[in-house]
Amino acid sequence: MKKNLFLLIFIFAVLAVLFFLSSRKQAPLIPTDVSHQHIVNNETCIECHGPGKKAPLKASHPPKEQCLICHKYK
C-alpha cells in the first residue's frame, strides 16, 4: 500500500512540474512586418527598443541584451 501511495505522489509531482513548465508565458514572436525584416542581432533590436527610442522596453523586461534568445521568428 505504501508503494502505491508513493508512486501516486511521485506521478502527481511530475505532472505538477510539467504543468508549471508548460504554463509559463512564452515570449512574443518577432513580427514579420517590414520594420522587423532586418533583425539579425540584438543591436538591431535596440535601435527601436532601447531607452528613449521609438518603442522602449519596460523597466521590468528581463535582460535587454539577449533579445534573440527568447524572441524567435514566426
C-alpha positions in Angstrom: 0.0 0.0 0.0 2.8 2.4 0.9 4.5 1.8 -2.5 1.3 2.7 -4.3 0.9 5.9 -2.3 4.5 6.9 -3.0 4.0 6.1 -6.7 0.9 8.3 -6.8 2.6 11.1 -5.1 5.6 10.9 -7.4 3.3 10.9 -10.5 1.4 13.9 -9.2 4.6 15.8 -8.5 5.9 15.1 -12.0 2.6 16.2 -13.6 2.6 19.3 -11.4 6.1 20.2 -12.6 5.2 19.6 -16.2 2.1 21.7 -15.9 4.0 24.5 -14.4 6.7 24.4 -17.1 4.1 24.3 -19.9 2.0 27.2 -18.5 4.9 29.6 -18.4 4.3 32.7 -20.5 6.1 32.4 -23.8 8.0 35.4 -25.3 6.2 37.1 -28.2 7.3 36.2 -31.6 9.2 38.7 -33.7 6.6 40.3 -36.1 7.1 39.6 -39.8 6.3 43.3 -40.8 8.7 45.5 -42.8 10.3 47.1 -39.8 11.4 43.8 -38.3 12.7 42.1 -41.5 16.2 43.4 -41.0 16.6 42.0 -37.4 19.8 39.9 -37.4 21.2 40.6 -33.9 20.5 42.2 -30.6 21.9 45.6 -31.6 19.3 46.0 -34.3 16.6 45.5 -31.8 18.0 48.2 -29.5 17.8 50.7 -32.4 14.0 50.9 -31.8 13.5 49.3 -28.4 16.3 50.9 -26.5 15.8 53.6 -23.8 14.4 56.8 -25.3 13.7 55.2 -28.7 10.5 54.7 -30.7 9.3 51.7 -28.7 11.3 51.4 -25.5 11.1 48.2 -23.3 9.5 48.4 -19.9 11.8 48.5 -16.9 10.5 45.1 -15.8 11.7 43.5 -19.0 14.3 40.7 -18.4 17.9 41.2 -19.7 17.7 43.5 -22.6 20.8 42.5 -24.3 19.6 38.9 -25.1 16.6 39.6 -27.4 17.0 36.7 -29.8 17.4 34.1 -27.1 13.7 34.5 -26.1 12.1 36.1 -29.2 12.0 34.0 -32.3 10.7 34.5 -35.9 7.3 33.1 -36.8 
